[in-house]
Amino acid sequence: MNYRSKNAELITKTKNRNRFKENVYGYLFIGPWLICFIVFMAIPFVTSFVLSFTDYNMLSEPKFIGLNNYIELFTKDKLFWQALSVTFRFVFLSVPLRLLFALAIALLLNRQSKLVPLYRCVYYLPSILGGSVAVSVMWKYCFSKTGVVNIFLNSIGIPSDISWISNKDTALWSIILLFVWQFGSSMLIFLAGLKQIPKNYYEAATVDGAGVFRQFFNITLPLLTPIILFNTVMQIIGGFMVFTQAMIITDGGPVNKTLVYVLYLYQQSFKYYKMGYGSAMAWVLLLIVGFFTALIFKSSNTWVFYENESKKPRTKKLKKVVS
């Protein structure tokens, strides 16, 4: 018994020592990420919340003013409501267009072809370059009065001499087009989702006489709904955070028609040195994004189909097509 107990005790100590080593190695590996998270995310996150209750111009000590920043934001600042309205229009116009365009291209690239890898690179390239300052400057000149867009329209017999970025009716659309043009990341995610759909579903549906459109609406679309959910959430968050394009191309003009929320937040914080006010705006934006994200996830119970669940409304249609 003594020998067995000593042996068991030795095994336990060895296991504990190995577990301790594993934990140490684990913390060493995640250490750089953890430090960066604390320094660049956690601390600024808490600091901005504290500053939102202060009057702080970055040149003097913050002065606590309670809820005054939030009260001024909702009751006195007309540009806040203008920026919010512009941002809502931008998000609800650009995100559906971007997702539809990305899905359409993903369906085309899902076909068998030797050139598909090249097409994927070409279509993904705008997503890498689209948010850069250089591309925004290029876009600004393309939609100017003497830009490529007007040259092209005139060449096909459509007279045009307006500056698309200076016209209050078209300025926002020029930024929306740039946002839609950056559809590459969503397209690749859709394409990955399409690759995961079993081919035997389509084979069985073809044997049963289901056409292309019926296969799309009863097989492809239901099985892509988790991907659509993910892309929708990510693109809505990205839409509310749009900044570089609006700042470089129009700088909020003309007459604040492209004054998106984050651009106005930047102006208040770094142009007018109202960092406390800007922090309050940032927290309002966080609540807005959180609200829409929660709303989408809440509604997903009625339209997102998971293959391993049998209670979704699309399941019966799916079974009819593939049975």
N, C-alpha and C positions, 0 to 999 in steps of 0.2 A: 504493500500500500504506500509506503514511504517513497519507494522508487517511482511508482505511478504518479503520485501527487507532485513529486519534484519535476518529473518529466512534463506533466500538464502545466505546472507553473512556469517552466522554462519555455514551453511552446507559447503560452499566453504572453510572456514578456517579449518573445521574439515577434509575435504578431503586433503587439503594441508599438514596438520599436519600428517595425516596417511601416505601420500605419502613420506614425509620427513623421518618418522620412518622406512618405508619400505626400502628406499634408504640407510639409516644408517645401518640397519641390513644386507642388501645386501653387502655393502662394508666391513662390519665386517667379513662376511663369506668368501668373496673372498680375504680379506686382506692378509692372509698367502701366498696364491698362488701368489698374485700380488707382494708381497715383494720378494718371491723366484724368480719370473720371472725377476724382475728388477735387482736383485743382481747377479743371476747366469746365466742369458741369455742376457738381454738387455745391461747391462754394459760391459760384456765380448765381446759381438757382436761389439759394437762401438769401444771398446779398441783394438780389433784385427785388425779392419780396419785402425785405426790410426797407429798401430805398423807396419803394412805392408809397410808403407812408411818410416820406420826407420831402423837403424842399432842398434839392442838392444840385449845384451847378458845376461840380467837379473842381471848383477853385476854392471853396470854403467848406467848413464842416457841415454835414447834413443837419437840417433842422426838422424836427418831428412836427408834422402838421395833421396827423391823423388821416381821415378819409377825404381830405380836401382835394387831392389829385383825382380821385374817382368821381367826386361830386362835380368838379369842374369838367371832367371828361364827358359826363353824360348830360349835363345841364347847360354848359356855356360854350363848349367847343363845337362849332358848326362843322369845322373841317374834319373832326373825328367821324361824324356821321357821313360826310362826303366820302372819306377814305373807306369807311366800312361798306358803303353802297357800291363803290367802284370794285372793291375786293370781292364782294358777293357776286357781282355781275361777271367778273373775271373768272371766278372759280366755277360757277354754274354754267358758263358757256364753254370754257376751255377744257375742263376735265372730261365731260362726256365726249367732246370731239376727239380729244387725245386718246381716250380708251377705244372708241370706235375705230379710229384710224389704226391704232396699234393692233387691234384684233383682226382687222381686215388684212393687214400686211402679214401677220402671223399665220393666217389661214393660207395665204399665197405661198409663204415660205415653208409650209408644212408638207408641200408636195415634194416628190422625189426628183431631184435635179442635181447635176454635178456643180452647178453654179450657185447653189443655195448658200454654202459657206461664205462666198464672196458677197452675195446680197445681204447676208446678215451683218457683215462688217460694215457695208456701205450704209445700211439703214440705222445701225447703232451709232455711227460716227457723230451725227448731230447731238446725241445725248451726251457725248463726251465734250463736245465743243460748245453746245448751245448756251450754257450758262456763263461762258467766259465773257470778259469785257470786250475782247477783240471781235467776237461774233456779234455782240450787241451793237458795237460801232458799225460793223459791216451792214447789219440789218437796218440801222438808222439811215445810212446812205442809200440803201436799196429802196427804201420807202420815202425818200425825200422827193422834192419836186423834179429834180433831174436824175432820179435814180433808175435802177434797172427795171423796176415794176412799170413805171410810166413809159420807158423806152419800149418795153415788150408790148404794152397795150397799144401804143401808137403804131407799132409795126404790124399788128394784126387788124388795124382799122378801127380801134376804139380810142377816140381822142381823150387824152387825160393829161392834165398839167397841174394837178393839185399835189400838195405835200401831204401824204397820208398820215404822217406823224404829227402834223401841225393842225390838221382838221379835227375839230371836236367830235365829229361823227365817226371818224375812222381811226383815230389814234389808238384807242383801246384795242381795236381789232388787229392792228399791226403787232401788238405785244401778244395777243392771244395766238396769232399765227406762229410766232416764234416759240411759244410754249408748246403748241401742238406739234411743231416740227421736231421737238425733242421727245419723240415717242419711243425711242429705241429700247429703253429699259423695260417699259411696259410690254413692248412687243416680244422681247426675249422671254419674259415671264409667261406670257400667253403661249408662246411657242413651246416652252417646256411643259406647260399644262396639256397642250394638244398631244405631245409625244407620249404622255402617260395614259391616254385614253386607249383601252384595248381595241385592237383592230377587229377582233371577232364580233364586236357590237355592230360595226359597219357592214361586215360581211353578212351577218344574219339579217340585218335590216334590208340590205340589197336583195337577198334571196326572197324576202317577204314583199318586195316591190316598193319599198320606201325610197322616195326620191332624195335629191341632194338637200333641198330645203327642209324636208321633214326630218332627215337625219341631223341636220344642223340644229333645229329647234328642239328636238326630242332626245338627242344623244349628246352632241357637242356642247351646246349651251348649258344644259343642266349639269354636266360633269365639269364644266369650266367655272361654275358659280363660286367655288371657293377661291379660285384665282381672281375672278372679277371682284370679289369682296376685298381681297388683299390689295389689288391694284387701285381700287376705288379709294380705299382709306389712305394709301400712300400718296396718291395723286391729289387728293383733297388737301392733305397736309402740305404738300409741295405747292399747291395753288395759293393757299393762304400765306405761304412764306415767300412768295415771289418778290424780288427786290431789284436784282442787278439789271434786268431788262428794262424795268420802268425807270430806273434812275439814269441809265446811260442813254436810252432812246428818246425819252420824252421829259424826264425829270419832273414828272407829275403833271405836266401841261398837256394840251392847252386848257386854261381855266380849270385846272385840277380834275380834268376828265380821266386822267390816268394816275391819279394820286392813290396808289394802293396803300394798304394799311402799314406794311413794314417800312415803306419809304417815308411815310409820315412819322412813324415811330423814330426812324433814323434822324429825320430833320429836327424833331423835338429834342432828341437826346444829344446829338453831336453838332447841330447847326445853331440851335438856340440854347444849348447847355442846360437843358431841363431834364437832367438824368432821372430825377425822382418821378417826374411826369411820364417820361418814356418807360420807366419800369412799370408804372401802373398800366400803361398801354400794353406792355408785353404780357402782363398777367391777364388782362381782359382777352387778349388774343389766345392765350393758353386755354382759357375757359371756353371760348368759342370753338376752337379746334376740338377740345375734349367733348363738347356737347355734340358736335356733328359726328365724331368718331363713335361715341356711345350710341347715337341714334342709328347709325348704319349697322352696328353690331346687334342692336336690339331688333332691327327689322330683318336681319339675316335669317332669323328663325323661320320666316315665311317664304324666302326665295332662294336660299342657299341649299344645294343638294349635296349630301355626302354619300359616297357609294356604299358605305357600310351601314347606312341608316335606312329604315324602311318606312318612316313616317312623313317623309317630305312629299309635298303635293305633286312633284314631277315624277315620282317613282313609278306610278302606275303607267304613265305615258311611256316612260323608258322601257318598262317591261313589255308593253304591247309591241314596241318597235323591234326589240331584240329577241323576242320570244318566237 
